[in-house]
Every structure is written in structure tokens, then in C-alpha cells.
Amino acid sequence: MSISAGDVVPFTQARANLSELADQVKAGAEKIITKNGESYVALIDADRLDYYHRLERERIHLLLIDDARRGLEDIAAGRTQDADAAIAQLQKRRAGPGDPAGKGNVKAAPAARKRG
């Protein structure tokens, strides 16, 4: 759905005509509310917002499936590495020149004190 000039509403006008704008949105319009001449918020139907959220979740799931597919292809092609070795390599890469232990900037948590 494209936005027309009539769908762009200044904040002060939106505040004064919120009920009318809500009816227009419920009928299928989408409104862009501006503040100081800049896009500020959008007014859309709640069902459409739910639909947009479902689409986003589906997109995330498709990306995860694609990542899994590529991972399986890497395994089938023998492009694998031992997890411990990979973690050690990452820690070594993160380590600064003054960090020979390869622990990076991670600080150890203080030991828990016994109470009692």
C-alpha cells in the first residue's frame, strides 16, 4: 500500500482528530504522523500490525533454516572444525598484545562468599 500526501498528518492535527483517523485506519488506511516536520510514528490497524509481526517471525525462521542448510552443506563438504579449537582461536584473536593468556577483556567474576 502506498502512502499519499493525505496520509501524512501533523501531530497536532492527529491529536485533535484521533477518533476520525482511527476510523480511517480501521477502514484500511495507514497514517504517518509527523512531529516538527519529520516522520514520528505510524498509525495502522492492530490486525495489520499482527500480520507484520507474523511476517517478521517467518522471515527470521527462513533465515535460520537457510543458516542450518548452509551448515549441513559445510558438514557434508568436510568444512568443519573442532569447537574447542575454534573457541581457542577466537579468544586468541580477541586477546590484546598485553594479554598473553588469550582471555580478551573478559574479567573473571569474584568468588562467591560463604554466608553463615
Rosetta silent file (secondary structure, phi, psi, omega in degrees, C-alpha in Angstrom):
SEQUENCE: MSISAGDVVPFTQARANLSELADQVKAGAEKIITKNGESYVALIDADRLDYYHRLERERIHLLLIDDARRGLEDIAAGRTQDADAAIAQLQKRRAGPGDPAGKGNVKAAPAARKRG
SCORE:     score description
SCORE:     0.000 S_00000001
   1 L     0.000  130.853  179.703    0.000    0.000    0.000 S_00000001
   2 L   -91.625  153.148 -179.896    1.433    3.376   -0.940 S_00000001
   3 L   -97.299  130.721  177.236    1.221    6.427    1.272 S_00000001
   4 L  -102.669  171.337 -179.364   -0.358    9.554   -0.181 S_00000001
   5 H   -60.014  -31.032  179.214    0.010   13.144    0.981 S_00000001
   6 H   -71.722  -14.082  179.416   -3.351   12.828    2.759 S_00000001
   7 H   -90.663   -2.577  177.752   -1.942   10.005    4.865 S_00000001
   8 E  -101.104  118.793 -171.656    0.734   12.271    6.366 S_00000001
   9 E  -127.541  128.722  175.244   -0.707   14.073    9.368 S_00000001
  10 E   -63.631  149.708 -176.575    0.955   16.587   11.700 S_00000001
  11 H   -55.454  -44.662 -178.563    0.990   15.538   15.357 S_00000001
  12 H   -62.727  -38.920  178.193   -1.220   18.434   16.485 S_00000001
  13 H   -69.490  -38.906  178.868   -3.833   17.577   13.857 S_00000001
  14 H   -62.850  -41.473  179.238   -3.669   13.878   14.789 S_00000001
  15 H   -61.849  -41.175 -177.831   -4.254   14.726   18.449 S_00000001
  16 H   -73.483  -26.698 -174.215   -7.305   16.824   17.562 S_00000001
  17 L  -123.343   33.695 -174.269   -8.748   14.218   15.159 S_00000001
  18 H   -59.074  -43.071 -178.401   -7.630   10.913   16.646 S_00000001
  19 H   -61.996  -44.510  178.542  -11.069    9.287   16.538 S_00000001
  20 H   -64.074  -43.088  178.588  -11.542   10.182   12.855 S_00000001
  21 H   -63.437  -40.497  179.213   -8.014    8.985   11.995 S_00000001
  22 H   -62.598  -40.051  177.400   -8.628    5.716   13.857 S_00000001
  23 H   -64.020  -40.686  178.443  -11.791    5.124   11.821 S_00000001
  24 H   -64.222  -40.730  179.961   -9.876    5.761    8.583 S_00000001
  25 H   -66.717  -42.538  179.250   -7.142    3.347    9.666 S_00000001
  26 H   -62.032  -29.290  178.955   -9.693    0.696   10.619 S_00000001
  27 L   -81.268   -2.936  175.278  -11.145    1.120    7.103 S_00000001
  28 L   123.583  -10.270 -179.994   -7.746    0.292    5.582 S_00000001
  29 L   -79.102  160.448  170.717   -5.710    3.495    5.521 S_00000001
  30 L  -124.647  138.421 -176.806   -2.310    3.882    7.148 S_00000001
  31 E  -118.497  140.216  172.449   -1.271    7.222    8.582 S_00000001
  32 E  -106.504  121.348  179.514    2.167    8.699    9.144 S_00000001
  33 E   -99.713  129.780 -177.421    2.144   11.190   11.991 S_00000001
  34 E  -106.292  153.288  175.109    4.814   13.859   11.825 S_00000001
  35 E  -135.980  125.916 -176.219    6.367   15.951   14.558 S_00000001
  36 L    55.216   37.156  176.578    8.315   19.081   13.689 S_00000001
  37 L    79.841    0.886 -178.631    8.022   18.151   10.001 S_00000001
  38 E  -113.240  147.552  173.992    9.677   14.726   10.445 S_00000001
  39 E   -55.235  134.358 -175.865    8.099   11.271   10.399 S_00000001
  40 E  -121.257  -58.360  178.094    7.375   10.382   14.013 S_00000001
  41 E  -145.040  166.365  176.384    5.024    7.382   14.292 S_00000001
  42 E  -115.832  145.985  175.908    2.658    5.349   12.142 S_00000001
  43 E  -113.374  112.655 -179.269   -0.976    4.633   12.855 S_00000001
  44 L  -132.771  161.281  178.512   -2.014    1.240   11.487 S_00000001
  45 L   -64.010  140.565 -177.812   -4.752   -1.283   12.155 S_00000001
  46 H   -61.123  -36.787  177.998   -3.916   -3.696   15.004 S_00000001
  47 H   -64.483  -38.410  178.571   -4.661   -6.727   12.790 S_00000001
  48 H   -67.914  -37.643  176.228   -2.215   -5.426   10.193 S_00000001
  49 H   -62.178  -43.841  175.653    0.425   -4.914   12.897 S_00000001
  50 H   -58.539  -41.853  178.731   -0.068   -8.547   13.991 S_00000001
  51 H   -61.437  -44.780  178.758    0.322   -9.580   10.339 S_00000001
  52 H   -61.217  -40.118  179.062    3.571   -7.600   10.046 S_00000001
  53 H   -66.137  -39.981  176.881    4.890   -9.276   13.199 S_00000001
  54 H   -62.991  -42.132  178.100    3.990  -12.732   11.830 S_00000001
  55 H   -60.314  -42.148 -179.778    5.802  -11.902    8.583 S_00000001
  56 H   -64.799  -42.276  177.417    8.892  -10.846   10.518 S_00000001
  57 H   -62.545  -41.782  177.961    8.872  -14.079   12.561 S_00000001
  58 H   -62.317  -40.505  178.785    8.510  -16.099    9.352 S_00000001
  59 H   -62.299  -43.132  178.635   11.436  -14.203    7.803 S_00000001
  60 H   -62.189  -43.065  179.052   13.578  -14.974   10.852 S_00000001
  61 H   -62.733  -40.840  178.430   12.621  -18.656   10.641 S_00000001
  62 H   -63.921  -38.877  177.342   13.520  -18.763    6.950 S_00000001
  63 H   -64.834  -40.856  178.275   16.902  -17.193    7.706 S_00000001
  64 H   -64.319  -40.679  178.414   17.526  -19.784   10.439 S_00000001
  65 H   -63.628  -41.038  178.886   16.577  -22.608    8.073 S_00000001
  66 H   -65.017  -41.295  176.640   18.951  -21.202    5.455 S_00000001
  67 H   -61.068  -42.074  179.385   21.756  -20.995    8.042 S_00000001
  68 H   -64.365  -41.540  178.880   21.088  -24.620    9.029 S_00000001
  69 H   -60.521  -45.174  179.013   21.112  -25.691    5.354 S_00000001
  70 H   -65.249  -36.144  177.122   24.454  -23.984    4.791 S_00000001
  71 H   -64.295  -42.171  177.940   25.811  -25.595    7.954 S_00000001
  72 H   -64.872  -37.737  176.223   24.748  -29.044    6.748 S_00000001
  73 H   -63.414  -40.395  177.446   26.386  -28.338    3.386 S_00000001
  74 H   -62.146  -42.272  179.198   29.604  -27.394    5.221 S_00000001
  75 H   -63.092  -46.366 -179.205   29.474  -30.659    7.186 S_00000001
  76 H   -62.556  -32.546 -179.066   28.862  -32.691    4.021 S_00000001
  77 L   -87.328   -1.434  179.035   31.795  -30.927    2.313 S_00000001
  78 L    80.425   14.075  178.722   34.074  -31.523    5.287 S_00000001
  79 L   -88.194   71.240 -178.679   34.375  -27.845    6.172 S_00000001
  80 L  -126.130  166.731 -179.257   34.289  -28.457    9.910 S_00000001
  81 L  -151.170  145.556  177.145   36.437  -27.571   12.880 S_00000001
  82 L   -61.812  133.659 -176.592   36.634  -28.784   16.459 S_00000001
  83 H   -60.830  -44.042 -179.453   34.543  -26.486   18.693 S_00000001
  84 H   -62.517  -40.211  178.923   37.204  -26.193   21.399 S_00000001
  85 H   -66.711  -39.079  179.876   39.844  -25.293   18.818 S_00000001
  86 H   -65.751  -41.435  178.830   37.541  -22.706   17.233 S_00000001
  87 H   -64.783  -43.324  178.869   36.814  -21.095   20.613 S_00000001
  88 H   -61.457  -40.088  179.246   40.510  -21.009   21.468 S_00000001
  89 H   -64.878  -42.274  178.055   41.258  -19.399   18.112 S_00000001
  90 H   -63.507  -43.153  178.969   38.588  -16.728   18.684 S_00000001
  91 H   -62.626  -39.239  179.189   39.916  -15.997   22.169 S_00000001
  92 H   -65.485  -39.813  179.055   43.432  -15.684   20.798 S_00000001
  93 H   -65.317  -37.797 -179.022   42.206  -13.286   18.101 S_00000001
  94 H   -74.986  -23.902 -175.801   40.375  -11.144   20.662 S_00000001
  95 L   -63.566  137.675  176.704   43.342  -11.009   23.009 S_00000001
  96 L   -82.795  173.247 -179.121   45.215   -7.750   23.009 S_00000001
  97 L   -61.472  -26.342 -179.801   49.018   -7.508   22.877 S_00000001
  98 L   -95.202   19.925 -176.793   49.151   -7.282   26.691 S_00000001
  99 L  -127.746   75.502 -176.215   47.012  -10.383   27.185 S_00000001
 100 L   -67.333  -19.032 -178.776   49.202  -13.460   26.668 S_00000001
 101 L   -76.216  -13.187  178.772   46.616  -15.742   28.301 S_00000001
 102 L    73.262   27.610 -178.373   44.241  -15.095   25.397 S_00000001
 103 L   -94.666   -1.103 -179.699   41.316  -14.195   27.644 S_00000001
 104 L    67.146 -150.645 -179.714   40.473  -10.930   25.908 S_00000001
 105 L   -96.505   16.854 -177.945   38.945   -8.185   28.026 S_00000001
 106 L   -78.747  127.545  178.621   36.738  -10.590   29.963 S_00000001
 107 L   -99.165  140.462  178.585   37.092  -10.180   33.712 S_00000001
 108 L   -71.294  143.354  177.260   36.539  -13.109   36.000 S_00000001
 109 L   -71.847  145.042  178.886   33.598  -12.860   38.358 S_00000001
 110 L   -65.519  149.262 -179.366   34.561  -12.544   42.010 S_00000001
 111 L   -64.685  143.544  179.175   34.334  -15.726   44.028 S_00000001
 112 L   -69.632  139.086  178.368   31.105  -16.205   45.921 S_00000001
 113 L   -90.030  140.669  176.223   31.372  -15.567   49.649 S_00000001
 114 L   -78.662  135.619  176.976   30.106  -18.125   52.070 S_00000001
 115 L  -109.354  147.581  173.365   27.456  -16.871   54.406 S_00000001
 116 L   138.667    0.000    0.000   26.671  -18.314   57.702 S_00000001
